[in-house]
Amino acid sequence: MAEGLGCTQGNIGNYEKGQTLPPDAARNLIAFSATLGLVISYDHIYGGALLPKRKEVAHG
């Protein structure tokens, strides 16, 4: 996950403990999630919107 977000494992640990995700990291999370079939937005990260169901991703 850290590699997908372009940060360190320590950063991921901090986010898991409740540290606010910076906007750049949130943008990376949105893009990374889409590659895994989960389409999310800033509302899911900051606004508490419920997560959508994951879609199947076709791998080339």
C-alpha positions in Angstrom: 0.0 0.0 0.0 2.8 2.4 0.8 4.3 1.9 -2.6 0.9 2.4 -4.3 0.5 5.7 -2.4 4.1 6.8 -2.8 4.8 7.1 0.9 6.5 5.1 3.6 5.1 2.2 5.7 5.4 4.6 8.7 3.0 7.0 7.0 0.5 4.2 6.4 0.7 3.3 10.1 0.1 6.9 11.1 -3.0 7.1 8.8 -4.3 3.8 10.2 -4.0 5.4 13.7 -6.1 8.3 12.7 -3.7 10.9 11.4 -5.3 13.1 8.8 -4.4 12.1 5.2 -2.8 15.0 3.4 -4.5 16.1 0.1 -1.6 14.7 -2.0 -1.8 11.3 -0.3 -5.6 11.4 -0.6 -5.2 12.0 -4.4 -2.8 9.1 -4.6 -5.1 6.9 -2.6 -8.0 7.6 -4.9 -5.9 6.8 -8.0 -4.4 3.6 -6.4 -7.9 2.4 -5.2 -9.2 2.8 -8.8 -6.5 0.4 -10.0 -7.9 -2.2 -7.6 -11.5 -1.7 -8.7 -12.6 0.6 -5.9 -13.8 4.0 -7.1 -13.7 6.5 -4.2 -13.6 10.3 -3.9 -12.5 12.9 -1.3 -16.0 12.5 0.3 -15.0 8.9 1.2 -11.7 9.9 2.7 -12.7 13.1 4.5 -16.5 13.2 4.5 -17.4 9.8 5.9 -19.2 8.6 2.8 -19.8 4.8 2.8 -17.4 2.9 0.6 -18.8 1.5 -2.7 -18.5 -2.2 -3.6 -15.3 -3.1 -5.4 -15.6 -3.8 -9.2 -13.7 -6.5 -11.0 -10.7 -5.1 -12.8 -9.6 -6.8 -16.0 -5.9 -7.5 -16.1 -4.2 -7.3 -19.5 
